[in-house]
Amino acid sequence: MKAVILKEHGGVENFEIAQVPIPEIKQDEVLIKTKAISINPADALVRENKSVAWIFGDQRPLILGWDVSGEIVAVGSEVQQYKIGDEVFGVLHHPGIGRTYAEYVAAPAADIALKPRNISHQEAAAATLAVLTVLQPMRKVGIKKGDRVLVTAAGGGVGHFAVQLAKYYGAYVIALASTAKKDFVMSLGADEFIDYQHQAFYRELHDIDLVIHAVRTEGHLLRSLEVIKKGGTLISLWSHITAEEQQRATEKGIHAFYNAIVPSGDDMKEVAGLLEKGILKPYVSKVYTLEDIAAAHLDIEKGHTQGKIIINI
Ligand SMILES: NC(=O)c1ccc[n+]([C@@H]2O[C@H](COP(=O)([O-])OP(=O)(O)OC[C@H]3O[C@@H](n4cnc5c(N)ncnc54)[C@H](OP(=O)(O)O)[C@@H]3O)[C@@H](O)[C@H]2O)c1
């Protein structure tokens, strides 16, 4: 099969299109013929950074990728719930080796769900890691009707789902993004928009119940803490909470924590239900091919993605 392999950690020049064997599946896995995959900022971080090479151990060749939508072409002996021909989507093995940058991928049956019929494989691939990243911690903190929620990086892959999910839970949503993304984030259902290029959100907002913090800018998390009311919550998606940030959160009586997505077929089933009902609408801004993977990585590295970047297979 065709796959994108990473020869060594580093720049995009280390990607190579190669012919590799179709993966063998274990008893609890299915073999998916990939139709579309999505990429995330973490794909570029893992590609570049030798310090995360532990993820791959001594497994070679390195094949990146966690998000997939496709069709089942083989089923492990212990798998009851899926059959050949089923269209499925999910997040595989995060933060380990997902290996979705390929024409076929072995997927644990426990990590996937049936793809809703009303959306394309591209849209389904978009609605995987980026959705679970916010669905899981929002549920954990018990987001509820009437909560005032600030979604940072609201126009990106995670943020555009965070806005839609927070609205679904009945929150009042304030979206933080650049001028160019105003119409987009408002079309997702945001109640208010703050333009981070021209407004200082930390001076304008107060009494926020929940901040979805997904911005890398130095010092941003401390500023996010300033807008949260006592008893409120900050979910950090970008980085672990530093000692200084934790101290400030404690002083203000805020629950601040880092949350990492975990693959879950049950959660994917919930996502499938929301997609089927049109409650969640994935936005695909760019579509590349496997051959264009280097360009796709250079694109997501810029940090200004709108919705999701998809690789069509
Ligand atoms: N913890 C986890 O499990 C997990 C999982 C997935 C992602 N993440 C993290 O979550 C973050 C977002 O991921 P993503 O997939 O949504 O990334 P993305 O699709 O690349 O989107 C990033 C967004 O950030 C916006 N942005 C940049 N600077 C900003 C600022 N100062 N204020 C507000 N928005 C700003 C950009 O829009 P503009 O054009 O408006 O600047 C862009 O839309 C990343 O840091 C990623 O590493 C964590």
The ligand as an ORCA input file, in Angstrom:
! r2SCAN-3c Opt
* xyz 0 1
  N      -4.776     18.615     24.815
  C      -5.140     17.961     23.716
  O      -5.508     16.777     23.769
  C      -5.125     18.682     22.406
  C      -5.679     18.088     21.263
  C      -5.718     18.827     20.097
  C      -5.181     20.110     20.057
  N      -4.616     20.624     21.176
  C      -4.030     21.983     21.169
  O      -5.091     22.915     20.996
  C      -4.612     24.024     20.252
  C      -5.546     24.300     19.094
  O      -5.515     23.190     18.207
  P      -6.230     23.282     16.824
  O      -6.208     21.932     16.219
  O      -7.508     23.978     16.969
  O      -5.214     24.240     16.034
  P      -5.439     24.970     14.652
  O      -6.521     24.280     13.891
  O      -4.099     25.140     14.066
  O      -6.030     26.395     15.046
  C      -5.288     27.298     15.764
  C      -6.112     28.588     15.814
  O      -5.519     29.475     16.752
  C      -5.898     30.786     16.363
  N      -5.038     31.722     17.078
  C      -3.707     31.878     16.961
  N      -3.286     32.812     17.833
  C      -4.379     33.212     18.550
  C      -4.604     34.149     19.602
  N      -3.607     34.850     20.127
  N      -5.858     34.280     20.096
  C      -6.880     33.570     19.589
  N      -6.748     32.676     18.572
  C      -5.504     32.513     18.062
  C      -5.759     30.751     14.868
  O      -6.656     31.617     14.235
  P      -6.349     33.101     13.790
  O      -6.156     33.065     12.315
  O      -7.607     33.751     14.224
  O      -5.113     33.541     14.498
  C      -6.190     29.324     14.499
  O      -7.523     29.289     14.036
  C      -3.183     23.684     19.813
  O      -2.295     24.322     20.692
  C      -3.106     22.188     19.990
  O      -1.800     21.756     20.270
  C      -4.588     19.934     22.336
*
